């Protein structure tokens, strides 16, 4: 997947899936703007990108604040002159303290929508004018299989990721005439800090997983729902992003690619 000398902005790039996306794109030749609400994490990943041999910069961003978004985009343009690739990866599973709640709260709904939906829209709308002027751009939104399957325990999160899939289609239609491809990726089950917290919560719910260590909870869940019987990795998502960000995908737009070991097929 050749993205040599492209400039990529990755939100939520400081850990988990975002870290893998940043490093995989760098390994394929891109320079990376690592944007994360935790600046220390962004600095750490930017250092990894530099060690790979690509240019990098770390920026703090709060995707719920338009001024913060615009500051990051302006800084990236000032440093590198352009943004070729945007990866909307920043996302949350719920508001703080969600592990202690039996049902999602109103705060969960509000925060998830602010980050996972409005955040994607806000960053995209800030970057798109620069891409339009150059009549070139690749936008990849990180959704989830939860956006296809729904959830008994996390309706706000599932609804937000379904919105990302639909929003991807909307932007793809709107931006096609400007030679801007917009696609999304639906990751399956990955052992990340976010999933470790989810597994910890599942281990407290009565049933066959109650009392099990988080990793065992996760492994059992993988065996139950993934036909290929193995977890996905952040690097799997990174490789899919690299493909969609390359010109090998120039005639692919408005699509949602499942990276899920067959847990959902369409």
For each residue, the residues with C-beta under 8 A, 3 or more apart:
1: 28 239 242 243 245 246 248
2: 28 29 246 247 248
3: 6 8 25 28 29 30 84 85 242 245 246
4: 28 29 30
5: 29 30 31
6: 3 25 29 30 31 84 85 138 245
7: 30 31 33 76 80 81 82 83 84 85
8: 3 22 25 30 31 32 33 83 84 85 86 87 245
9: 33 35 72 73 76 83 85 86 87 123 127
10: 13 18 21 22 25 32 33 34 35 87 89
11: 18 35 36 61 63 87 88 89 90 119 123
12: 15 16 17 18 35 36 37 89 90 91 142
13: 10 18 19 21 22 32 33 34 35 36 42 45 87 89
14: 18 19 34 36 38 40 41 42 44 45 58
15: 12 18 19 36 38 41 45 192 193
16: 12 19 20 190 192 193 194 234
17: 12 20 21 89 142 187 190 192 234 237 238
18: 10 11 12 13 14 15 21 22 34 36 45 87 89 90
19: 13 14 15 16 22 23 41 45 48 234
20: 16 17 23 24 233 234 235 237 238
21: 10 13 17 18 24 25 87 89 142 234 237 238 241
22: 8 10 13 18 19 25 26 32 34 45 48 49 238
23: 19 20 26 27 45 48 49 52 238
24: 20 21 27 28 235 238 239 241 242
25: 3 6 8 10 21 22 28 30 32 85 87 238 241 242 245
26: 22 23 29 30 31 32 48 49 52 53 54 56
27: 23 24 52
28: 1 2 3 4 24 25 242 246
29: 2 3 4 5 6 26 54
30: 3 4 5 6 7 8 25 26 54 84 85 245
31: 5 6 7 8 26 49 54 55 56 80
32: 8 10 13 22 25 26 45 46 49 54 55 56 57
33: 7 8 9 10 13 56 57 59 72 75 76 79 80 83
34: 10 13 14 18 22 42 43 45 46 49 56 57 58 59
35: 9 10 11 12 13 42 58 59 60 61 72 90
36: 11 12 13 14 15 18 39 41 42 45 58 60 61 90
37: 12 60 61 62 63 90
38: 14 15 41 42 60
39: 36 42 43 58 59 60
40: 14 43 44
41: 14 15 19 36 38 44 45
42: 13 14 34 35 36 38 39 45 46 58 59 60
43: 34 39 40 46 47 58
44: 14 40 41 47 48
45: 13 14 15 18 19 22 23 32 34 36 41 42 48 49 56 58
46: 32 34 42 43 49 50 56 57 58
47: 43 44 50 51 56
48: 19 22 23 26 44 45 51 52
49: 22 23 26 31 32 34 45 46 52 54 55 56
50: 46 47 53 54 55 56
51: 47 48
52: 23 26 27 48 49
53: 26 50
54: 26 29 30 31 32 49 50
55: 31 32 49 50 80
56: 26 31 32 33 34 45 46 47 49 50
57: 32 33 34 46 75 76 79
58: 14 34 35 36 39 42 43 45 46
59: 33 34 35 39 42 71 72 75 76
60: 35 36 37 38 39 42 68 72
61: 11 35 36 37 68 69 71 72 90
62: 37 65 68 69
63: 11 37 68 69 90 115 119 120 122 123
64: 114 115 118 119 122
65: 62 68 69
66: 69 70 122 126
67: 70 71
68: 60 61 62 63 65 71 72
69: 61 62 63 65 66 72 73 122 123 126
70: 66 67 73 74 126
71: 59 61 67 68 74 75
72: 9 33 35 59 60 61 68 69 75 76
73: 9 69 70 76 77 83 123 126 127 130
74: 70 71 77 78
75: 33 57 59 71 72 78 79
76: 7 9 33 57 59 72 73 79 80 83
77: 73 74 80 81 82 83 130
78: 74 75
79: 33 57 75 76
80: 7 31 33 55 76 77 83
81: 7 77
82: 7 77 130 134
83: 7 8 9 33 73 76 77 80 86 127 130 131 137
84: 3 6 7 8 30 131 136 137 138
85: 3 6 7 8 9 25 30 137 138 139 140 245
86: 8 9 83 123 124 127 131 137 138 139 140
87: 8 9 10 11 13 18 21 25 139 140 141 142 241 245
88: 11 119 120 123 124 139 140 141 142 164
89: 10 11 12 13 17 18 21 142
90: 11 12 18 35 36 37 61 63 115 119 123
91: 12 115 116 119 142 160
92: 95 111 112 115 116
93: 98 112 154 157 194 197 198
94: 98 101 104 108 111 112 154 156 157
95: 92 98 105 107 108 110 111 112
96:
97: 100 101
98: 93 94 95 101 104 105 108 201
99: 197 200 201
100: 97
101: 94 97 98 104 105 108
102:
103:
104: 94 98 101 108 109 154 155 156
105: 95 98 101 108 109
106: 109 110
107: 95 110 111
108: 94 95 98 101 104 105 111 112 156
109: 104 105 106 112 113 156
110: 95 106 107 113 114
111: 92 94 95 107 108 114 115
112: 92 93 94 95 108 109 115 116 117 156 157 160
113: 109 110 116 117 118 156 160
114: 64 110 111 117 118 119
115: 63 64 90 91 92 111 112 118 119
116: 91 92 112 113 119 120 157 160 161 163 164
117: 112 113 114 120 121 160 163 164 167
118: 64 113 114 115 121 122
119: 11 63 64 88 90 91 114 115 116 122 123
120: 63 88 116 117 123 124 141 164 167
121: 117 118 124 125 167
122: 63 64 66 69 118 119 125 126
123: 9 11 63 69 73 86 88 90 119 120 126 127
124: 86 88 120 121 127 128 139 171
125: 121 122 128
126: 66 69 70 73 122 123 129
127: 9 73 83 86 123 124 130 131 137 139
128: 124 125 131 132 137 171 175 180
129: 126 132 133
130: 73 77 82 83 127 133 134
131: 83 84 86 127 128 134 135 136 137 139 175 178 180
132: 128 129 135 137 175 178 180
133: 129 130
134: 82 130 131 137
135: 131 132 178 179
136: 84 131 179 180
137: 83 84 85 86 127 128 131 132 134 175 178 179 180 181
138: 6 84 85 86 180 181 244 245 246 249
139: 85 86 87 88 124 127 131 171 175 180 181 182 183
140: 85 86 87 88 182 183 184 185 241 244 245
141: 87 88 120 164 167 168 182 183 184 185
142: 12 17 21 87 88 89 91 164 184 185 187 237
143: 147 161 162 164 165 168 184 185 186 256
144: 147 157 158 161 164 186 187
145: 148 149 186 187 188 258 260 263 264
146: 149 150 151 154 157 158 161
147: 143 144 158 160 161 162 163 164 165 186 256
148: 145 162 165 186 256 258 264 266
149: 145 146 158 263 264
150: 146 155 158
151: 146 154 155 157 158
152:
153:
154: 93 94 104 146 151 157 158
155: 104 150 151 158 159
156: 94 104 108 109 112 113 159 160
157: 93 94 112 116 144 146 151 154 160 161
158: 144 146 147 149 150 151 154 155 161 162
159: 155 156 162 163
160: 91 112 113 116 117 147 156 157 163 164
161: 116 143 144 146 147 157 158 164 165 186
162: 143 147 148 158 159 165 166
163: 116 117 147 159 160 166 167
164: 88 116 117 120 141 142 143 144 147 160 161 167 168 184
165: 143 147 148 161 162 168 169 184 186 256
166: 162 163 169 170
167: 117 120 121 141 163 164 170 171
168: 141 143 164 165 171 172 182 183 184 254 255 256
169: 165 166 172 173 254
170: 166 167 173 174
171: 124 128 139 167 168 174 175 182
172: 168 169 175 176 181 182 183 253 254
173: 169 170 176 254
174: 170 171
175: 128 131 132 137 139 171 172 178 180 182
176: 172 173 179 180 253
177:
178: 131 132 135 137 175
179: 135 136 137 176
180: 128 131 132 136 137 138 139 175 176
181: 137 138 139 172 244 249 250 252 253
182: 139 140 141 168 171 172 175 253 254
183: 139 140 141 168 172 244 249 252 253 254 255 256 257
184: 140 141 142 143 164 165 168 255 256 257
185: 140 141 142 143 237 240 241 244 256 257 259
186: 143 144 145 147 148 161 165 256 257 258 259 260 264
187: 17 142 144 145 190 232 236 237 259 260
188: 145 226 231 232 258 259 260 261 263 264
189: 195 218 221 222 225 226 231 232 260 261 263
190: 16 17 187 195 231 232 233 234 236 237
191: 195 196 215 218 231
192: 15 16 17 195 196 234
193: 15 16 196 197
194: 16 93 197 198
195: 189 190 191 192 198 199 218
196: 191 192 193 199 200 214 215 218
197: 93 99 193 194 200 201
198: 93 194 195 201 202
199: 195 196 202 203 214 215 217 218 221
200: 99 196 197 203 204 214 217
201: 98 99 197 198 204 205
202: 198 199 205 209 217 221
203: 199 200 209 210 211 212 213 214 217
204: 200 201 210
205: 201 202 209 210
206: 210
207: 210
208: 220
209: 202 203 205 212 216 217 220 221
210: 203 204 205 206 207
211: 203
212: 203 209 216 217 220
213: 203 216 217
214: 196 199 200 203 217 218
215: 191 196 199 218 219
216: 209 212 213 219 220
217: 199 200 202 203 209 212 213 214 220 221
218: 189 191 195 196 199 214 215 221 222 231
219: 215 216 222 223 231
220: 208 209 212 216 217 223 224
221: 189 199 202 209 217 218 224 225
222: 189 218 219 225 226 229 230 231
223: 219 220 226 229
224: 220 221
225: 189 221 222 263
226: 188 189 222 223 229 230 231 232 260 261 262 263
227: 261 262 263
228: 261 262
229: 222 223 226 261
230: 222 226 261
231: 188 189 190 191 218 219 222 226 261
232: 187 188 189 190 226 236 237 259 260 261
233: 20 190 236 237
234: 16 17 19 20 21 190 192 237 238
235: 20 24 238 239
236: 187 190 232 233 239 240 259
237: 17 20 21 142 185 187 190 232 233 234 240 241 259
238: 17 20 21 22 23 24 25 234 235 241 242
239: 1 24 235 236 242 243
240: 185 236 237 243 244 257 259
241: 21 24 25 87 140 185 237 238 244 245
242: 1 3 24 25 28 238 239 245 246
243: 1 239 240 246 248 249
244: 138 140 181 183 185 240 241 249 252 257
245: 1 3 6 8 25 30 85 87 138 140 241 242 249
246: 1 2 3 28 138 242 243 249
247: 2 250
248: 1 2 243
249: 138 181 183 243 244 245 246 252
250: 181 247
251:
252: 181 183 244 249 255
253: 172 176 181 182 183
254: 168 169 172 173 182 183
255: 168 183 184 252
256: 143 147 148 165 168 183 184 185 186
257: 183 184 185 186 240 244
258: 145 148 186 188 263 264 265 266
259: 185 186 187 188 232 236 237 240
260: 145 186 187 188 189 226 232 263 264
261: 188 189 226 227 228 229 230 231 232
262: 226 227 228 265
263: 145 149 188 189 225 226 227 258 260
264: 145 148 149 186 188 258 260
265: 258 262
266: 148 258
